[in-house]
Amino acid sequence: MDLNIKTNENNGVLKRQEIVAETSEKITPSKEAVQEKLAAVLNIPKEQIVVSKIETGFGSNHATIYARAYTSKEQLAEVEPKYMVSRNFKGKPAEETKEEAAPAAEKKAEEPAKKEPKTEKVEESPKEETKEEVKEEPKTEETSKEKKEGEE
């Protein structure tokens, strides 16, 4: 994959580099492929790169890539929204998963002991009531005259 970096701005406040790059491929590159290529170009681990958007034009093989490269994993976890981290790393960062894995394993071990046998309750549906058909009386001259008189 050929990746041309258009802009590489350093954001000192958030301790990251904001990158805009372009590529010309027949298919849209995946976020993982872009992360690997940017990691090789910038000489940083791919776990510190977040690809926020890959824009393509309809019928075009040109793609514009927006990415952010952080100085550390801790800074990435602090600044980036959780949904963006989960999109880029197919889950949570390694630090969060290690901390949450131990309590989750303990809870799973306790759950089977607490479970009681379930009894299934079958509810009977009420029978559909048959509606009696209302028979209409044939219209006669008398009924139509009575209606007219009632209206006046």
Contact map, one row per residue, 1 for C-alpha under 8 A:
11100000000000000000001010000000000010000000000000000000000000000000000000000000000000000000000000000000000000000000000000000000000000000000000000000000
11110000000000000000001110000000000000000000000000000000000000000000000000000000000000000000000000000000000000000000000000000000000000000000000000000000
11111000000000000000111100000000000010000000000000000000000000000000000000000000000000000000000000000000000000000000000000000000000000000000000000000000
01111100000000000000111000000000000000000000000000000000000000000000000000000000000000000000000000000000000000000000000000000000000000000000000000000000
00111111000000000011110000000000000000000000000000000000000000000000000000000000000000000000000000000000000000000000000000000000000000000000000000000000
00011111000000000011110000000000000000000000000000000000000000000000000000000000000000000000000000000000000000000000000000000000000000000000000000000000
00001111100000000111100000000000000000000000000000000000000000000000000000000000000000000000000000000000000000000000000000000000000000000000000000000000
00001111110000001111000000000000000000000000000000000000000000000000000000000000000000000000000000000000000000000000000000000000000000000000000000000000
00000011111000001110000000000000000000000000000000000000000000000000000000000000000000000000000000000000000000000000000000000000000000000000000000000000
00000001111100111100000000000000000000000000000000000000000000000000000000000000000000000000000000000000000000000000000000000000000000000000000000000000
00000000111111111100000000000000000000000000000000000000000000000000000000000000000000000000000000000000000000000000000000000000000000000000000000000000
00000000011111110000000000000000000000000000000000000000000000000000000000000000000000000000000000000000000000000000000000000000000000000000000000000000
00000000001111100000000000000000000000000000000000000000000000000000000000000000000000000000000000000000000000000000000000000000000000000000000000000000
00000000001111110000000000000000000000000000000000000000000000000000000000100010000000000000000000000000000000000000000000000000000000000000000000000000
00000000011111111000000000000000000000000000000000000000000000000000011000100000000000000000000000000000000000000000000000000000000000000000000000000000
00000000011101111100000000000000000000000000000000000000000000000001111000000000000000000000000000000000000000000000000000000000000000000000000000000000
00000001111000111110000000000000000000000000000000000000000000000001110000000000000000000000000000000000000000000000000000000000000000000000000000000000
00000011111000011111000000000000000000000000000000000000000000000111100000000000000000000000000000000000000000000000000000000000000000000000000000000000
00001111100000001111100000000000000000000000000000000000000000001111100000000000000000000000000000000000000000000000000000000000000000000000000000000000
00001111000000000111110000000000000000000000000000000000000000011110000000000000000000000000000000000000000000000000000000000000000000000000000000000000
00111110000000000011111000000000000000000000000000000000000000011100000000000000000000000000000000000000000000000000000000000000000000000000000000000000
00111100000000000001111100000000000000000000000000000000000001111000000000000000000000000000000000000000000000000000000000000000000000000000000000000000
11110000000000000000111110000000000000000000000000000000000001111000000000000000000000000000000000000000000000000000000000000000000000000000000000000000
01100000000000000000011111000000000000000000000000000000000011100000000000000000000000000000000000000000000000000000000000000000000000000000000000000000
11000000000000000000001111111000000000000000000000000000000011100000000000000000000000000000000000000000000000000000000000000000000000000000000000000000
00000000000000000000000111110000000000000000000000000000000010000000000000000000000000000000000000000000000000000000000000000000000000000000000000000000
00000000000000000000000011111000000000000000000000000000000010000000000000000000000000000000000000000000000000000000000000000000000000000000000000000000
00000000000000000000000011111100000000000000000000000001000010100000000000000000000000000000000000000000000000000000000000000000000000000000000000000000
00000000000000000000000010111110110000000000000000000000000000000000000000000000000000000000000000000000000000000000000000000000000000000000000000000000
00000000000000000000000000011111110000000000000000000000000000000000000000000000000000000000000000000000000000000000000000000000000000000000000000000000
00000000000000000000000000001111111000000000000000100000000000000000000000000000000000010000000000000000000000000000000000000000000000000000000000000000
00000000000000000000000000000111111100000000000000000000000000000000000000000000000000010000000000000000000000000000000000000000000000000000000000000000
00000000000000000000000000001111111110000000000000000000000000000000000000000000000000000000000000000000000000000000000000000000000000000000000000000000
00000000000000000000000000001111111111000000000000100000000000000000000000000000000000000000000000000000000000000000000000000000000000000000000000000000
00000000000000000000000000000011111111100000010011100000000000000000000000000000000000000000000000000000000000000000000000000000000000000000000000000000
00000000000000000000000000000001111111110000010000000000000000000000000000000000000000000000000000000000000000000000000000000000000000000000000000000000
10100000000000000000000000000000111111111000000000000000000000000000000000000000000000000000000000000000000000000000000000000000000000000000000000000000
00000000000000000000000000000000011111111100010010000000000000000000000000000000000000000000000000000000000000000000000000000000000000000000000000000000
00000000000000000000000000000000001111111111110010000000000000000000000000000000000000000000000000000000000000000000000000000000000000000000000000000000
00000000000000000000000000000000000111111111000000000000000000000000000000000000000000000000000000000000000000000000000000000000000000000000000000000000
00000000000000000000000000000000000011111110000000000000000000000000000000000000000000000000000000000000000000000000000000000000000000000000000000000000
00000000000000000000000000000000000001111111000000000000000000000000000000000000000000000000000000000000000000000000000000000000000000000000000000000000
00000000000000000000000000000000000000111111100000000000000000000000000000000000000000000000000000000000000000000000000000000000000000000000000000000000
00000000000000000000000000000000000000110111110100000000000000000000000000000000000000000000000000000000000000000000000000000000000000000000000000000000
00000000000000000000000000000000000000100011111110000000000000000000000000000000000000000000000000000000000000000000000000000000000000000000000000000000
00000000000000000000000000000000001101100001111110000000000000000000000000000000000000000000000000000000000000000000000000000000000000000000000000000000
00000000000000000000000000000000000000000000111111000000000000000000000010000000000000001000000000000000000000000000000000000000000000000000000000000000
00000000000000000000000000000000000000000001111111000000000000000000111110010000000000000000000000000000000000000000000000000000000000000000000000000000
00000000000000000000000000000000001001100000111111100000000000000011110000000000000000000000000000000000000000000000000000000000000000000000000000000000
00000000000000000000000000000000001000000000001111110000000000000011100000000000000110010000000000000000000000000000000000000000000000000000000000000000
00000000000000000000000000000010011000000000000011111100000000001111000000000000000000010000000000000000000000000000000000000000000000000000000000000000
00000000000000000000000000000000000000000000000001111100000000001111000000000000000100000000000000000000000000000000000000000000000000000000000000000000
00000000000000000000000000000000000000000000000000111110000000001110000000000000000000000000000000000000000000000000000000000000000000000000000000000000
00000000000000000000000000000000000000000000000000111111000000111100000000000000000000000000000000000000000000000000000000000000000000000000000000000000
00000000000000000000000000000000000000000000000000001111100000111000000000000000000000000000000000000000000000000000000000000000000000000000000000000000
00000000000000000000000000010000000000000000000000000111110111110000000000000000000000000000000000000000000000000000000000000000000000000000000000000000
00000000000000000000000000000000000000000000000000000011111111100000000000000000000000000000000000000000000000000000000000000000000000000000000000000000
00000000000000000000000000000000000000000000000000000001111100000000000000000000000000000000000000000000000000000000000000000000000000000000000000000000
00000000000000000000000000000000000000000000000000000000111110000000000000000000000000000000000000000000000000000000000000000000000000000000000000000000
00000000000000000000000000000000000000000000000000000001111111000000000000000000000000000000000000000000000000000000000000000000000000000000000000000000
00000000000000000000000111110000000000000000000000000001101111100000000000000000000000000000000000000000000000000000000000000000000000000000000000000000
00000000000000000000011110000000000000000000000000000001100111110000000000000000000000000000000000000000000000000000000000000000000000000000000000000000
00000000000000000000011110010000000000000000000000000111100011111000000000000000000000000000000000000000000000000000000000000000000000000000000000000000
00000000000000000001111000000000000000000000000000000111000001111100000000000000000000000000000000000000000000000000000000000000000000000000000000000000
00000000000000000011111000000000000000000000000000111110000000111110000000000000000000000000000000000000000000000000000000000000000000000000000000000000
00000000000000000111100000000000000000000000000000111100000000011111000000000000000000000000000000000000000000000000000000000000000000000000000000000000
00000000000000000111000000000000000000000000000011111000000000001111100000000000000000000000000000000000000000000000000000000000000000000000000000000000
00000000000000011110000000000000000000000000000011110000000000000111110000000000000000000000000000000000000000000000000000000000000000000000000000000000
00000000000000011110000000000000000000000000000111000000000000000011111000000000000000000000000000000000000000000000000000000000000000000000000000000000
00000000000000111000000000000000000000000000000110000000000000000001111110110000000000000000000000000000000000000000000000000000000000000000000000000000
00000000000000110000000000000000000000000000000100000000000000000000111110110000000000000000000000000000000000000000000000000000000000000000000000000000
00000000000000000000000000000000000000000000000100000000000000000000011111110000000000000000000000000000000000000000000000000000000000000000000000000000
00000000000000000000000000000000000000000000001100000000000000000000011111111000000000000000000000000000000000000000000000000000000000000000000000000000
00000000000000000000000000000000000000000000000000000000000000000000000111111100000000000000000000000000000000000000000000000000000000000000000000000000
00000000000001100000000000000000000000000000000000000000000000000000011111111110000000000000000000000000000000000000000000000000000000000000000000000000
00000000000000000000000000000000000000000000000100000000000000000000011111111111000000000000000000000000000000000000000000000000000000000000000000000000
00000000000000000000000000000000000000000000000000000000000000000000000011111111110010000000100000000000000000000000000000000000000000000000000000000000
00000000000000000000000000000000000000000000000000000000000000000000000001111111000000000000000000000000000000000000000000000000000000000000000000000000
00000000000001000000000000000000000000000000000000000000000000000000000000111111100000000000000000000000000000000000000000000000000000000000000000000000
00000000000000000000000000000000000000000000000000000000000000000000000000011111110110000000000000000000000000000000000000000000000000000000000000000000
00000000000000000000000000000000000000000000000000000000000000000000000000001011111110000000000000000000000000000000000000000000000000000000000000000000
00000000000000000000000000000000000000000000000000000000000000000000000000001001111111000001000000000000000000000000000000000000000000000000000000000000
00000000000000000000000000000000000000000000000000000000000000000000000000000000111111100000000000000000000000000000000000000000000000000000000000000000
00000000000000000000000000000000000000000000000001010000000000000000000000000001111111110000000000000000000000000000000000000000000000000000000000000000
00000000000000000000000000000000000000000000000001000000000000000000000000001001111111111111100000000000000000000000000000000000000000000000000000000000
00000000000000000000000000000000000000000000000000000000000000000000000000000000011111111111100000000000000000000000000000000000000000000000000000000000
00000000000000000000000000000000000000000000000000000000000000000000000000000000001111111110000000000000000000000000000000000000000000000000000000000000
00000000000000000000000000000011000000000000000001100000000000000000000000000000000111111110000000000000000000000000000000000000000000000000000000000000
00000000000000000000000000000000000000000000001000000000000000000000000000000000000011111111100000000000000000000000000000000000000000000000000000000000
00000000000000000000000000000000000000000000000000000000000000000000000000000000000011111111000000000000000000000000000000000000000000000000000000000000
00000000000000000000000000000000000000000000000000000000000000000000000000000000000011111111100000000000000000000000000000000000000000000000000000000000
00000000000000000000000000000000000000000000000000000000000000000000000000000000010011001111110110000000000000000000000000000000000000000000000000000000
00000000000000000000000000000000000000000000000000000000000000000000000000001000000011001011111110000000000000000000000000000000000000000000000000000000
00000000000000000000000000000000000000000000000000000000000000000000000000000000000000000001111111000000000000000000000000000000000000000000000000000000
00000000000000000000000000000000000000000000000000000000000000000000000000000000000000000000111111100000000000000000000000000000000000000000000000000000
00000000000000000000000000000000000000000000000000000000000000000000000000000000000000000001111111110000000000000000000000000000000000000000000000000000
00000000000000000000000000000000000000000000000000000000000000000000000000000000000000000001111111111000000000000000000000000000000000000000000000000000
00000000000000000000000000000000000000000000000000000000000000000000000000000000000000000000011111111100000000000000000000000000000000000000000000000000
00000000000000000000000000000000000000000000000000000000000000000000000000000000000000000000001111111110000000000000000000000000000000000000000000000000
00000000000000000000000000000000000000000000000000000000000000000000000000000000000000000000000111111111000000000000000000000000000000000000000000000000
00000000000000000000000000000000000000000000000000000000000000000000000000000000000000000000000011111111100000000000000000000000000000000000000000000000
00000000000000000000000000000000000000000000000000000000000000000000000000000000000000000000000001111111110000000000000000000000000000000000000000000000
00000000000000000000000000000000000000000000000000000000000000000000000000000000000000000000000000111111111000000000000000000000000000000000000000000000
00000000000000000000000000000000000000000000000000000000000000000000000000000000000000000000000000011111111100000000000000000000000000000000000000000000
00000000000000000000000000000000000000000000000000000000000000000000000000000000000000000000000000001111111110000000000000000000000000000000000000000000
00000000000000000000000000000000000000000000000000000000000000000000000000000000000000000000000000000111111111000000000000000000000000000000000000000000
00000000000000000000000000000000000000000000000000000000000000000000000000000000000000000000000000000011111111100000000000000000000000000000000000000000
00000000000000000000000000000000000000000000000000000000000000000000000000000000000000000000000000000001111111110000000000000000000000000000000000000000
00000000000000000000000000000000000000000000000000000000000000000000000000000000000000000000000000000000111111111000000000000000000000000000000000000000
00000000000000000000000000000000000000000000000000000000000000000000000000000000000000000000000000000000011111111100000000000000000000000000000000000000
00000000000000000000000000000000000000000000000000000000000000000000000000000000000000000000000000000000001111111110000000000000000000000000000000000000
00000000000000000000000000000000000000000000000000000000000000000000000000000000000000000000000000000000000111111110000000000000000000000000000000000000
00000000000000000000000000000000000000000000000000000000000000000000000000000000000000000000000000000000000011111110000000000000000000000000000000000000
00000000000000000000000000000000000000000000000000000000000000000000000000000000000000000000000000000000000001111111000000000000000000000000000000000000
00000000000000000000000000000000000000000000000000000000000000000000000000000000000000000000000000000000000000111111100000000000000000000000000000000000
00000000000000000000000000000000000000000000000000000000000000000000000000000000000000000000000000000000000000000111110000000000000000000000000000000000
00000000000000000000000000000000000000000000000000000000000000000000000000000000000000000000000000000000000000000011111000000000000000000000000000000000
00000000000000000000000000000000000000000000000000000000000000000000000000000000000000000000000000000000000000000001111100000000000000000000000000000000
00000000000000000000000000000000000000000000000000000000000000000000000000000000000000000000000000000000000000000000111110000000000000000000000000000000
00000000000000000000000000000000000000000000000000000000000000000000000000000000000000000000000000000000000000000000011111000000000000000000000000000000
00000000000000000000000000000000000000000000000000000000000000000000000000000000000000000000000000000000000000000000001111100000000000000000000000000000
00000000000000000000000000000000000000000000000000000000000000000000000000000000000000000000000000000000000000000000000111110000000000000000000000000000
00000000000000000000000000000000000000000000000000000000000000000000000000000000000000000000000000000000000000000000000011111000000000000000000000000000
00000000000000000000000000000000000000000000000000000000000000000000000000000000000000000000000000000000000000000000000001111100000000000000000000000000
00000000000000000000000000000000000000000000000000000000000000000000000000000000000000000000000000000000000000000000000000111110000000000000000000000000
00000000000000000000000000000000000000000000000000000000000000000000000000000000000000000000000000000000000000000000000000011111000000000000000000000000
00000000000000000000000000000000000000000000000000000000000000000000000000000000000000000000000000000000000000000000000000001111100000000000000000000000
00000000000000000000000000000000000000000000000000000000000000000000000000000000000000000000000000000000000000000000000000000111110000000000000000000000
00000000000000000000000000000000000000000000000000000000000000000000000000000000000000000000000000000000000000000000000000000011111000000000000000000000
00000000000000000000000000000000000000000000000000000000000000000000000000000000000000000000000000000000000000000000000000000001111100000000000000000000
00000000000000000000000000000000000000000000000000000000000000000000000000000000000000000000000000000000000000000000000000000000111110000000000000000000
00000000000000000000000000000000000000000000000000000000000000000000000000000000000000000000000000000000000000000000000000000000011111000000000000000000
00000000000000000000000000000000000000000000000000000000000000000000000000000000000000000000000000000000000000000000000000000000001111100000000000000000
00000000000000000000000000000000000000000000000000000000000000000000000000000000000000000000000000000000000000000000000000000000000111110000000000000000
00000000000000000000000000000000000000000000000000000000000000000000000000000000000000000000000000000000000000000000000000000000000011111000000000000000
00000000000000000000000000000000000000000000000000000000000000000000000000000000000000000000000000000000000000000000000000000000000001111100000000000000
00000000000000000000000000000000000000000000000000000000000000000000000000000000000000000000000000000000000000000000000000000000000000111110000000000000
00000000000000000000000000000000000000000000000000000000000000000000000000000000000000000000000000000000000000000000000000000000000000011111000000000000
00000000000000000000000000000000000000000000000000000000000000000000000000000000000000000000000000000000000000000000000000000000000000001111101100000000
00000000000000000000000000000000000000000000000000000000000000000000000000000000000000000000000000000000000000000000000000000000000000000111111100000000
00000000000000000000000000000000000000000000000000000000000000000000000000000000000000000000000000000000000000000000000000000000000000000011111110000000
00000000000000000000000000000000000000000000000000000000000000000000000000000000000000000000000000000000000000000000000000000000000000000001111111000000
00000000000000000000000000000000000000000000000000000000000000000000000000000000000000000000000000000000000000000000000000000000000000000011111111100000
00000000000000000000000000000000000000000000000000000000000000000000000000000000000000000000000000000000000000000000000000000000000000000011111111110000
00000000000000000000000000000000000000000000000000000000000000000000000000000000000000000000000000000000000000000000000000000000000000000000111111111000
00000000000000000000000000000000000000000000000000000000000000000000000000000000000000000000000000000000000000000000000000000000000000000000011111111100
00000000000000000000000000000000000000000000000000000000000000000000000000000000000000000000000000000000000000000000000000000000000000000000001111111110
00000000000000000000000000000000000000000000000000000000000000000000000000000000000000000000000000000000000000000000000000000000000000000000000111111111
00000000000000000000000000000000000000000000000000000000000000000000000000000000000000000000000000000000000000000000000000000000000000000000000011111111
00000000000000000000000000000000000000000000000000000000000000000000000000000000000000000000000000000000000000000000000000000000000000000000000001111111
00000000000000000000000000000000000000000000000000000000000000000000000000000000000000000000000000000000000000000000000000000000000000000000000000111111
00000000000000000000000000000000000000000000000000000000000000000000000000000000000000000000000000000000000000000000000000000000000000000000000000011111
